[in-house]
């Protein structure tokens, strides 16, 4: 039996921080005032975070590493953008 090839492709993501902030704002109906300030302090609750994660994965064609989100690296817009730029490979 032949192993099925991975067909999950990552879309090219070259966003500036300002563009990514706009993506967050339009997805979560929030205003990003500081990319280094936690998203929760900028009005994004747990449901908003879930909505944002799904939007990132669907819109950008990537799979975010749940461990990197749980350890706080994705708690700010700038941290989340760095995760988007280097997502965990899907298998």
Long-range contacts (C-beta under 8 A, 24 or more apart in sequence): 6-90, 6-91, 8-61, 8-63, 8-90, 9-61, 10-60, 10-61, 10-62, 10-87, 11-60, 11-61, 11-62, 13-60, 13-62, 13-84, 13-85, 15-81, 15-84, 17-77, 17-78, 17-81, 20-77, 20-80, 20-81, 20-84, 21-77, 23-55, 23-56, 23-59, 24-52, 24-77, 24-80, 27-51, 27-52, 27-55, 28-52, 32-77, 35-76, 35-77, 35-78, 35-81, 36-76, 36-77, 36-78, 37-76, 37-77, 38-75, 38-76, 39-75, 39-76, 39-77, 39-80, 40-75, 42-77, 52-80, 56-80, 56-84, 60-84, 62-87, 63-87, 63-88, 63-90, 64-88
